[in-house]
Amino acid sequence: MINYVIQNEKIKFFRENGKPKSKKALNEEEIKFRKDYYESKYKEKLKKIKEERKANKLTKAQWEERQVKRKAYMRTPQWLKLKQDVLDFQNQRCGHCKVIVDLSTTDLHHMTYERLFNEEITDMKALCKKCHHNYHQAEKWLLAEY
C-alpha cells in the first residue's frame, strides 16, 4: 500500500514539475521526493513516538523482565491462536507485500501496545519476516533523523 501511494505521489510530482532529463537527475529527484514525502507525512508522528518512548523509558531490569515475559507469552496457545486469527483475517497474506504466508513464516507486528499481553486482532498485523525486519529498520532510520 505504501509503495502504491509513493508511486502515485511520484507520478503526480513529475507531472507537475516535469520529468528529469537524466538518470542521475531522476535519482536525485527521487531521493529528494522520498525524503520530503516521509518528512512531511511522518515528522509529527515520529516526534510523538520518540516523546512517548522517552516518557516510558524502562530501566534495564524492567526491560529484561518484559523480554522474558514476552518470550514466554509467545509460546502460549493464546498467542498461537491470535497469530492464526490475524492470518485468517488477512487471508493468509503478508500485510505489506501480500505474499502468501503461514504460521512459520509470519511475524506479528504490534500496531499498538495498549493491550499488551491481551491483544485483539486489530492490534496486530501479520507480516512476512522480511517485511517485519524492513519495517523496524526503516523505523530506526526515521527515528534517528529526529
C-alpha positions in Angstrom: 0.0 0.0 0.0 2.8 2.4 0.9 4.6 1.7 -2.3 1.4 2.3 -4.3 0.9 5.6 -2.5 4.5 6.6 -3.1 4.3 5.6 -6.8 1.1 7.7 -7.3 2.7 10.7 -5.5 5.8 10.4 -7.6 3.7 10.4 -10.8 1.8 13.4 -9.6 5.1 15.1 -8.6 6.7 14.5 -12.0 3.6 15.6 -13.9 3.6 18.9 -12.0 7.3 19.5 -12.2 8.3 17.8 -15.4 10.4 14.7 -15.8 14.1 14.9 -15.0 16.4 14.8 -18.1 18.9 12.2 -17.0 19.1 9.0 -14.9 21.2 10.8 -12.3 18.7 13.7 -12.1 15.9 11.1 -11.7 17.8 9.5 -8.8 18.4 12.9 -7.2 14.7 13.9 -7.7 13.5 10.6 -6.4 15.7 10.8 -3.3 14.5 14.4 -2.7 10.9 13.4 -3.2 11.1 10.4 -0.8 12.8 12.4 1.8 10.3 15.3 1.6 7.4 12.8 1.4 8.4 10.9 4.5 9.4 14.0 6.4 6.1 15.8 5.8 4.0 12.7 6.4 5.7 11.3 9.4 7.6 14.1 11.1 4.9 14.8 13.7 4.1 11.1 14.2 7.7 10.3 14.7 8.2 13.1 17.2 5.2 11.8 19.2 6.6 8.3 19.2 10.0 9.5 20.4 8.5 11.5 23.2 6.4 8.6 24.3 9.4 6.3 24.3 11.4 8.8 26.4 8.5 9.2 28.9 8.0 5.4 29.1 11.7 4.5 29.2 12.3 1.3 31.2 15.3 0.5 33.4 17.5 -2.3 32.2 16.0 -4.7 34.8 12.4 -3.8 33.7 13.3 -4.2 30.1 14.9 -7.6 30.7 11.9 -8.7 32.8 9.5 -7.7 30.0 11.6 -9.6 27.4 11.4 -12.8 29.5 7.7 -12.4 29.9 7.2 -11.6 26.2 9.2 -14.7 25.1 7.2 -16.9 27.4 3.9 -15.4 26.2 4.9 -16.0 22.5 4.9 -19.8 23.2 1.4 -19.9 24.7 -1.6 -21.3 22.9 -3.3 -17.9 23.3 -0.5 -16.3 21.2 -0.6 -19.0 18.5 -4.4 -18.7 18.3 -4.1 -14.9 17.9 -1.5 -15.4 15.2 -3.7 -17.8 13.3 -6.7 -15.4 13.7 -4.7 -12.5 12.4 -3.6 -14.6 9.4 -7.2 -15.7 8.7 -8.3 -12.0 9.0 -5.6 -11.1 6.4 -6.4 -14.1 4.1 -3.1 -15.8 4.8 -1.1 -12.9 3.3 1.6 -10.5 4.5 0.0 -7.2 5.5 2.6 -5.3 3.4 3.8 -7.3 0.3 0.8 -9.6 0.1 2.8 -12.7 -0.3 1.1 -15.9 1.0 2.4 -16.8 4.4 1.8 -19.4 7.1 2.4 -19.6 10.9 6.1 -20.5 10.5 6.9 -17.7 8.0 4.9 -14.9 9.8 5.7 -12.4 12.5 3.0 -10.4 14.2 3.7 -6.7 14.4 2.0 -4.7 17.2 0.1 -1.7 15.8 -0.5 -0.6 19.4 0.8 -1.7 22.8 -2.3 -0.5 24.7 -3.5 -4.1 25.3 -0.1 -5.8 25.6 -0.4 -9.5 26.5 -4.2 -9.2 25.9 -4.2 -8.1 22.2 -7.1 -8.0 19.8 -6.9 -8.9 16.1 -7.0 -5.2 15.2 -3.9 -4.5 17.4 -1.8 -6.8 15.2 -0.6 -7.0 11.7 0.8 -10.2 10.2 4.0 -9.6 8.2 6.4 -11.9 6.5 9.8 -12.0 8.2 11.4 -9.8 5.6 8.8 -7.1 5.7 8.8 -7.1 9.5 12.6 -6.7 9.6 12.5 -4.0 6.9 9.7 -2.1 8.9 11.8 -2.0 12.0 14.9 -1.0 10.1 13.0 1.9 8.5 11.6 2.9 11.8 15.1 3.0 13.4 16.3 5.1 10.5 13.4 7.5 10.6 13.5 7.9 14.3 17.3 8.6 14.2 16.5 11.6 11.9 14.6 13.4 14.6 
